[in-house]
Amino acid sequence: MTSFFRLVDDVYSELLSYRTPKSLCKQQQIVDKHQVNWPQSFLAD
């Protein structure tokens, strides 16, 4: 579970820094994919 939250933190760090449009788009897709699973993950944890 720790690695998952580290990934989320890395993704948001990238989003906040706005490195490149390409990177941003890629990161946003990752975020969108994980957001759906967040409630279940928190409940399971």
N, C-alpha and C positions, 0 to 999 in steps of 0.2 A: 504493500500500500504506500510505503514511503517513496518508492521510485515513481509511482503514479503522480503523487503530489509534486515531486521534484520536476517531472515533465510538465505539468500544468504551470508551475512557477516559471519554468524556462520559456514556455510558449507565451505567457503574458508579458514576460520581460522583453521578448522579441517584439510583441505587438506594441508595447509602449515605446520602444526605441525606434520603431519605423525604419528599419535598416534599408530594405529595398522592396518595391512593390511586389516582386516575384516571391520573395521570402514571406512577406506579409500575407499574401494570398494563400500560400501553402500553410502557414501557421494557423490562419483563420479556419481553414478546413479541418485541421486537427482539433481545434477548440470546439467547433460545431459538433464534431463527431463525439467528443468526450462529454460535452454538456448534457447530452441525452442520458448518459449513464450516471451522472453525478448523484441524483437523489437516491438511486438504488445503492450506489457505492457507499454513501454516507449511512444509509440505514443498515447495510450489511456490516459496516465497520462499527 
